[in-house]
């Protein structure tokens, strides 16, 4: 794994200090990113090890079905699935580095906050 707050959030999930939600769109996004070889050129894990790490992470996730689409909501249409997943799973946080777009939600959901990995760790 890498270093920094994002790694620490993943560790917190694996230590069951928080429960990550997973849905179809987010899983597809994770798999897409893992298949971008250029992103992992300097990674100490090979492709199979990264896939195994994803499988381990998924075993700690709560599979959440999204039954209602909240659109249009975010400036970047491709990010709407994150809010939909969070609402469907009654999440309190969306942990992301893309705070600018998520804070620009047209629809507001009481109790749901986009936070950076660093701020999320402070909340744990």
Legacy VTK file of the C-alpha trace (Angstrom):
# vtk DataFile Version 3.0
C-alpha trace
ASCII
DATASET POLYDATA
POINTS 124 float
0.000 0.000 0.000
0.970 3.603 -0.296
1.594 6.166 2.374
-0.404 8.983 3.870
-3.967 9.582 4.936
-5.603 7.567 2.141
-3.630 4.506 3.205
-4.600 5.152 6.819
-8.294 5.253 5.846
-7.951 1.874 4.129
-6.199 0.519 7.227
-9.046 1.826 9.403
-11.498 -0.084 7.194
-9.439 -3.270 7.442
-9.255 -2.828 11.225
-13.063 -2.485 11.251
-12.889 1.000 12.761
-15.269 2.120 10.012
-17.533 0.367 7.520
-16.997 1.246 3.865
-19.933 1.004 1.482
-19.565 -0.575 -1.937
-21.857 -0.524 -4.934
-21.772 -1.515 -8.578
-20.565 1.833 -9.949
-17.842 2.291 -7.332
-16.557 -1.246 -7.825
-16.392 -0.665 -11.591
-14.437 2.548 -10.956
-11.973 0.782 -8.632
-11.430 -2.001 -11.167
-10.917 0.538 -13.955
-8.298 2.419 -11.952
-6.473 -0.807 -11.041
-6.159 -1.613 -14.744
-4.338 1.644 -15.549
-0.771 0.353 -15.644
0.735 3.826 -15.899
-0.638 4.732 -12.461
1.210 1.849 -10.859
4.534 2.035 -12.649
6.394 2.734 -9.387
4.101 0.685 -7.147
5.731 -1.992 -5.008
2.709 -4.262 -5.555
2.271 -6.065 -8.842
-1.105 -6.322 -10.611
-2.065 -9.597 -8.923
-1.193 -8.255 -5.466
-3.261 -5.116 -6.114
-6.185 -7.295 -7.178
-5.811 -9.369 -3.999
-5.739 -6.204 -1.906
-8.963 -5.056 -3.569
-10.554 -8.441 -2.839
-9.526 -8.174 0.816
-10.886 -4.623 1.019
-14.161 -5.733 -0.589
-14.581 -8.397 2.081
-14.795 -5.564 4.631
-17.292 -3.510 2.617
-21.043 -3.472 2.980
-22.616 -4.114 -0.406
-25.211 -1.405 -0.913
-27.829 -1.352 -3.639
-28.756 2.010 -5.073
-32.461 2.130 -5.876
-32.875 5.837 -6.541
-30.760 8.135 -8.710
-30.300 11.679 -7.419
-29.620 13.579 -10.670
-28.553 16.133 -11.645
-26.652 16.732 -8.448
-22.909 17.205 -8.916
-20.993 19.312 -11.444
-19.277 16.130 -12.675
-21.950 13.592 -13.629
-19.458 10.768 -13.100
-19.366 11.541 -9.347
-23.116 11.268 -8.716
-22.824 7.564 -7.959
-20.823 8.400 -4.810
-23.637 10.492 -3.362
-26.232 7.923 -4.415
-24.273 5.165 -2.693
-23.820 7.247 0.450
-27.531 8.127 0.614
-28.595 4.521 -0.028
-26.296 3.293 2.740
-27.146 6.094 5.200
-23.480 7.123 5.330
-22.296 10.103 7.338
-19.235 10.785 5.182
-18.019 10.614 1.612
-14.244 10.355 1.964
-12.637 11.887 -1.110
-9.937 14.155 -2.425
-12.539 15.684 -4.770
-14.032 18.015 -2.171
-14.606 20.877 -4.597
-17.164 18.964 -6.662
-18.809 17.143 -3.773
-19.270 20.313 -1.761
-21.066 21.793 -4.770
-23.991 19.358 -4.467
-27.251 20.857 -5.695
-29.189 18.577 -3.359
-28.257 18.609 0.298
-28.570 15.521 2.460
-28.666 16.189 6.207
-25.946 14.318 8.020
-23.866 13.568 4.891
-20.549 15.380 4.624
-17.790 15.143 2.026
-14.458 15.076 3.873
-10.820 14.608 2.996
-9.041 11.468 4.211
-7.153 13.628 6.739
-10.365 15.086 8.191
-12.052 11.695 8.259
-9.198 10.273 10.322
-9.703 13.066 12.865
-13.359 12.012 13.191
-12.525 8.372 13.980
LINES 1 125
124 0 1 2 3 4 5 6 7 8 9 10 11 12 13 14 15 16 17 18 19 20 21 22 23 24 25 26 27 28 29 30 31 32 33 34 35 36 37 38 39 40 41 42 43 44 45 46 47 48 49 50 51 52 53 54 55 56 57 58 59 60 61 62 63 64 65 66 67 68 69 70 71 72 73 74 75 76 77 78 79 80 81 82 83 84 85 86 87 88 89 90 91 92 93 94 95 96 97 98 99 100 101 102 103 104 105 106 107 108 109 110 111 112 113 114 115 116 117 118 119 120 121 122 123
